Amino acid sequence: MNAAQLLLLARAYADLTGLSLVRIGVKACKNDKIFVRLAAGMGASSRSVDKAAVWFAENWPENAEWPAEVPRPMASAA
């Protein structure tokens, strides 16, 4: 998953839940700045991107469609 796809997920999740990008970053990968940085055109570590992607896969609202333009990662085995 690339940074643009992750930001798309974060924005969609924010719309679905009413949470801010900062709060989602804390929940997804314990990084309050990841989505703010991505929205500003800056980067993020691949570890943070991977961790957040899996978090979205595991925590996506059941009644909401996953964005078709983003491949859904496998949930973690743990």
C-alpha positions as CSV (number, residue, x, y, z in Angstrom):
1,M,0.0,0.0,0.0
2,N,1.3,3.4,-0.8
3,A,1.0,6.7,1.1
4,A,-1.8,8.1,-1.1
5,Q,-3.9,4.9,-0.6
6,L,-3.3,5.0,3.2
7,L,-4.4,8.7,3.3
8,L,-7.5,7.8,1.3
9,L,-8.3,5.2,3.9
10,A,-7.7,7.5,6.8
11,R,-10.0,10.2,5.3
12,A,-12.7,7.7,4.5
13,Y,-12.5,6.3,8.1
14,A,-12.6,9.8,9.5
15,D,-15.8,10.5,7.4
16,L,-17.3,7.2,8.7
17,T,-16.5,7.6,12.3
18,G,-16.2,11.4,12.9
19,L,-12.7,10.9,14.3
20,S,-9.9,13.3,13.4
21,L,-6.8,12.3,11.4
22,V,-4.7,12.9,14.5
23,R,-6.9,10.5,16.6
24,I,-6.9,7.9,13.9
25,G,-3.1,8.0,13.6
26,V,-2.8,7.4,17.4
27,K,-5.2,4.5,17.2
28,A,-3.8,3.0,14.0
29,C,0.0,3.2,14.7
30,K,0.6,5.3,17.8
31,N,1.6,8.2,15.6
32,D,-0.4,11.4,15.9
33,K,1.3,13.1,12.9
34,I,1.3,10.4,10.2
35,F,-1.9,11.4,8.4
36,V,-1.3,15.1,8.9
37,R,2.2,14.6,7.3
38,L,0.7,12.6,4.5
39,A,-2.0,15.2,3.9
40,A,0.8,17.9,3.7
41,G,2.6,15.8,1.0
42,M,5.3,14.5,3.3
43,G,6.2,10.9,3.8
44,A,6.0,8.3,6.5
45,S,8.0,5.3,7.4
46,S,7.1,2.0,5.7
47,R,6.7,0.4,9.1
48,S,4.1,3.0,10.1
49,V,2.3,2.7,6.7
50,D,2.2,-1.1,7.0
51,K,1.0,-1.0,10.6
52,A,-1.7,1.5,9.9
53,A,-2.9,-0.5,6.8
54,V,-3.3,-3.7,8.8
55,W,-5.1,-1.7,11.6
56,F,-7.6,-0.4,9.0
57,A,-8.2,-3.9,7.7
58,E,-8.9,-5.1,11.2
59,N,-11.0,-2.1,12.4
60,W,-12.9,-1.1,9.3
61,P,-16.6,-0.5,10.2
62,E,-18.6,-3.7,9.3
63,N,-21.4,-1.7,7.6
64,A,-19.1,0.3,5.4
65,E,-17.6,-0.5,2.1
66,W,-13.8,-0.7,1.8
67,P,-12.7,1.8,-0.9
68,A,-12.5,-0.1,-4.2
69,E,-9.3,1.7,-5.4
70,V,-7.3,0.4,-2.4
71,P,-6.3,-3.2,-2.1
72,R,-7.3,-4.6,1.3
73,P,-4.3,-5.9,3.3
74,M,-4.5,-9.2,5.2
75,A,-5.3,-8.8,8.9
76,S,-2.5,-9.7,11.2
77,A,-2.3,-13.3,12.5
78,A,-2.2,-12.1,16.1
